[in-house]
Amino acid sequence: ALLPQIADTISDQFGFYHVGIFLLDSHREYAILAAANSEGGKRMLNRNHRLLVGGTGIVGFVTNSGQPRVALDVGMDAAFFNNPDLPETHSEIALPLLIGMEVIGALDVQSTETNAFSQEDVSILSTLADQVSIAIQNARSYQKSREALNQAEAASMQMSEQQWGRFFADQPANGYVFDGIDAKDIKFSGIPSNNTYTVPLILRGTKIGTLKLN
């Protein structure tokens, strides 16, 4: 949900034709389009658009080199890839998304005007790319923390179940009968089986047994 919001916000605030966010796959072979604001970009998302790292295109260059690339007139830039989904593009800038020195993707911004990006625009978009990188890193760290917590909770629950299982294996299953005055011990097998009401015994989210009422 985060990346589409970023793409839409950048486009709305600066009036750019297309804003796309690419993330590298786990093998660092392809830059995969993860979010886009334009209609053409959304078509690309639907078909899982990806570009080869180091291949044709400005995004391919940026994700391979870790350096920004600006094409003020795409018709004159040898690295530009003519995309039929974005036919109105005349200027493009792509900036690397970095965590430390590691390239994790690219912020791709395209305009319908030639010479659309001033030095001030480049500086602002570079800062935005840094902020996007931080947001992605934070989101990934949160996800990893949640996964680690879930794994720890599952391991704790499994261990607790095993411990309670061993405890009850060494303990006789007792039952009690109440005659209206006193509660007396009986063997569990002696409890009548008709009209039984069973209540689970839960301790810190772990089922440790059942209470059967007859």
LUMNUDO-703067 format. One record per residue (C-alpha): y, z, x; residue in three letters; residue number from 1. Coordinates in steps of 0.1 Angstrom, whole numbers, plus 5000, padded with zeros to 4 digits. Layout:
BEGIN
BASE;Y;Z;X;ALA;NUM
...
// end
This chain:
BEGIN
BASE;5000;5000;5000;ALA;1
BASE;5024;5007;5029;LEU;2
BASE;5025;4972;5045;LEU;3
BASE;5034;4952;5014;PRO;4
BASE;5063;4976;5008;GLN;5
BASE;5075;4971;5043;ILE;6
BASE;5073;4933;5040;ALA;7
BASE;5092;4933;5007;ASP;8
BASE;5118;4957;5019;THR;9
BASE;5126;4937;5051;ILE;10
BASE;5129;4905;5030;SER;11
BASE;5151;4921;5003;ASP;12
BASE;5174;4937;5028;GLN;13
BASE;5179;4907;5051;PHE;14
BASE;5173;4879;5027;GLY;15
BASE;5145;4862;5048;PHE;16
BASE;5123;4836;5033;TYR;17
BASE;5090;4850;5045;HIS;18
BASE;5080;4883;5061;VAL;19
BASE;5044;4887;5072;GLY;20
BASE;5026;4915;5090;ILE;21
BASE;4995;4906;5111;PHE;22
BASE;4969;4931;5124;LEU;23
BASE;4944;4924;5151;LEU;24
BASE;4907;4926;5142;ASP;25
BASE;4884;4950;5159;SER;26
BASE;4874;4924;5185;HIS;27
BASE;4910;4915;5192;ARG;28
BASE;4901;4878;5187;GLU;29
BASE;4922;4871;5155;TYR;30
BASE;4955;4882;5141;ALA;31
BASE;4948;4887;5104;ILE;32
BASE;4976;4886;5078;LEU;33
BASE;4977;4920;5062;ALA;34
BASE;5008;4918;5040;ALA;35
BASE;5034;4892;5030;ALA;36
BASE;5063;4889;5005;ASN;37
BASE;5065;4852;4999;SER;38
BASE;5045;4831;4974;GLU;39
BASE;5031;4811;5002;GLY;40
BASE;5023;4843;5021;GLY;41
BASE;5004;4856;4991;LYS;42
BASE;4983;4824;4989;ARG;43
BASE;4975;4829;5026;MET;44
BASE;4965;4865;5019;LEU;45
BASE;4941;4854;4991;ASN;46
BASE;4922;4832;5016;ARG;47
BASE;4922;4858;5044;ASN;48
BASE;4946;4838;5066;HIS;49
BASE;4940;4845;5103;ARG;50
BASE;4953;4831;5136;LEU;51
BASE;4935;4830;5169;LEU;52
BASE;4950;4854;5195;VAL;53
BASE;4965;4832;5222;GLY;54
BASE;4960;4801;5200;GLY;55
BASE;4985;4777;5183;THR;56
BASE;5014;4793;5166;GLY;57
BASE;5042;4818;5175;ILE;58
BASE;5021;4847;5162;VAL;59
BASE;4992;4836;5184;GLY;60
BASE;5015;4836;5214;PHE;61
BASE;5030;4870;5206;VAL;62
BASE;4997;4888;5199;THR;63
BASE;4984;4875;5232;ASN;64
BASE;5014;4881;5254;SER;65
BASE;5028;4912;5238;GLY;66
BASE;5063;4896;5240;GLN;67
BASE;5086;4886;5212;PRO;68
BASE;5091;4849;5205;ARG;69
BASE;5121;4833;5187;VAL;70
BASE;5122;4797;5174;ALA;71
BASE;5157;4790;5162;LEU;72
BASE;5147;4754;5153;ASP;73
BASE;5109;4753;5147;VAL;74
BASE;5109;4715;5150;GLY;75
BASE;5118;4719;5187;MET;76
BASE;5094;4747;5195;ASP;77
BASE;5061;4736;5209;ALA;78
BASE;5044;4769;5199;ALA;79
BASE;5053;4765;5162;PHE;80
BASE;5025;4759;5138;PHE;81
BASE;5035;4738;5108;ASN;82
BASE;5022;4758;5079;ASN;83
BASE;5019;4739;5045;PRO;84
BASE;5022;4772;5026;ASP;85
BASE;5056;4778;5041;LEU;86
BASE;5072;4743;5041;PRO;87
BASE;5108;4755;5040;GLU;88
BASE;5107;4774;5074;THR;89
BASE;5133;4763;5099;HIS;90
BASE;5136;4794;5121;SER;91
BASE;5109;4820;5130;GLU;92
BASE;5107;4851;5150;ILE;93
BASE;5076;4871;5157;ALA;94
BASE;5076;4906;5174;LEU;95
BASE;5046;4925;5187;PRO;96
BASE;5034;4956;5170;LEU;97
BASE;5027;4980;5198;LEU;98
BASE;5010;5014;5201;ILE;99
BASE;5019;5024;5237;GLY;100
BASE;5010;4993;5257;MET;101
BASE;4984;4981;5232;GLU;102
BASE;4992;4952;5209;VAL;103
BASE;4979;4959;5174;ILE;104
BASE;4995;4930;5155;GLY;105
BASE;5028;4912;5149;ALA;106
BASE;5058;4912;5126;LEU;107
BASE;5065;4876;5116;ASP;108
BASE;5098;4867;5100;VAL;109
BASE;5108;4832;5088;GLN;110
BASE;5140;4817;5075;SER;111
BASE;5150;4785;5057;THR;112
BASE;5180;4781;5080;GLU;113
BASE;5181;4769;5116;THR;114
BASE;5196;4792;5141;ASN;115
BASE;5191;4820;5116;ALA;116
BASE;5185;4849;5141;PHE;117
BASE;5214;4863;5160;SER;118
BASE;5209;4887;5189;GLN;119
BASE;5218;4915;5166;GLU;120
BASE;5190;4904;5142;ASP;121
BASE;5166;4903;5171;VAL;122
BASE;5176;4939;5181;SER;123
BASE;5173;4952;5145;ILE;124
BASE;5139;4935;5139;LEU;125
BASE;5126;4948;5172;SER;126
BASE;5135;4983;5161;THR;127
BASE;5118;4977;5127;LEU;128
BASE;5087;4964;5145;ALA;129
BASE;5086;4997;5164;ASP;130
BASE;5089;5017;5132;GLN;131
BASE;5062;4996;5116;VAL;132
BASE;5039;5003;5145;SER;133
BASE;5046;5041;5142;ILE;134
BASE;5038;5039;5105;ALA;135
BASE;5005;5021;5111;ILE;136
BASE;4996;5046;5138;GLN;137
BASE;5004;5076;5115;ASN;138
BASE;4984;5060;5087;ALA;139
BASE;4954;5054;5110;ARG;140
BASE;4956;5089;5124;SER;141
BASE;4957;5104;5089;TYR;142
BASE;4927;5083;5079;GLN;143
BASE;4907;5094;5110;LYS;144
BASE;4916;5130;5103;SER;145
BASE;4904;5127;5067;ARG;146
BASE;4871;5111;5078;GLU;147
BASE;4866;5138;5105;ALA;148
BASE;4873;5165;5079;LEU;149
BASE;4849;5150;5054;ASN;150
BASE;4822;5147;5080;GLN;151
BASE;4827;5184;5090;ALA;152
BASE;4825;5195;5054;GLU;153
BASE;4794;5175;5048;ALA;154
BASE;4777;5189;5079;ALA;155
BASE;4788;5225;5069;SER;156
BASE;4774;5220;5034;MET;157
BASE;4741;5207;5048;GLN;158
BASE;4738;5236;5072;MET;159
BASE;4746;5261;5045;SER;160
BASE;4720;5246;5021;GLU;161
BASE;4694;5247;5049;GLN;162
BASE;4702;5283;5057;GLN;163
BASE;4701;5294;5021;TRP;164
BASE;4669;5275;5016;GLY;165
BASE;4652;5294;5045;ARG;166
BASE;4666;5327;5031;PHE;167
BASE;4651;5321;4996;PHE;168
BASE;4618;5309;5011;ALA;169
BASE;4614;5343;5026;ASP;170
BASE;4624;5361;4995;GLN;171
BASE;4604;5365;4963;PRO;172
BASE;4619;5349;4932;ALA;173
BASE;4627;5380;4911;ASN;174
BASE;4635;5381;4874;GLY;175
BASE;4647;5409;4851;TYR;176
BASE;4641;5416;4815;VAL;177
BASE;4665;5436;4793;PHE;178
BASE;4651;5455;4764;ASP;179
BASE;4684;5465;4750;GLY;180
BASE;4685;5497;4770;ILE;181
BASE;4672;5491;4805;ASP;182
BASE;4668;5461;4828;ALA;183
BASE;4634;5460;4845;LYS;184
BASE;4621;5439;4873;ASP;185
BASE;4595;5413;4865;ILE;186
BASE;4579;5385;4884;LYS;187
BASE;4597;5353;4879;PHE;188
BASE;4567;5336;4865;SER;189
BASE;4566;5362;4838;GLY;190
BASE;4599;5352;4822;ILE;191
BASE;4594;5334;4789;PRO;192
BASE;4600;5297;4792;SER;193
BASE;4614;5290;4757;ASN;194
BASE;4652;5287;4751;ASN;195
BASE;4661;5287;4788;THR;196
BASE;4698;5284;4798;TYR;197
BASE;4703;5275;4835;THR;198
BASE;4735;5282;4854;VAL;199
BASE;4740;5269;4890;PRO;200
BASE;4750;5294;4916;LEU;201
BASE;4778;5278;4937;ILE;202
BASE;4791;5293;4970;LEU;203
BASE;4821;5275;4987;ARG;204
BASE;4811;5242;4971;GLY;205
BASE;4774;5246;4980;THR;206
BASE;4746;5251;4954;LYS;207
BASE;4726;5280;4967;ILE;208
BASE;4704;5286;4937;GLY;209
BASE;4702;5289;4899;THR;210
BASE;4704;5316;4873;LEU;211
BASE;4680;5312;4844;LYS;212
BASE;4687;5330;4812;LEU;213
BASE;4660;5332;4785;ASN;214
// end
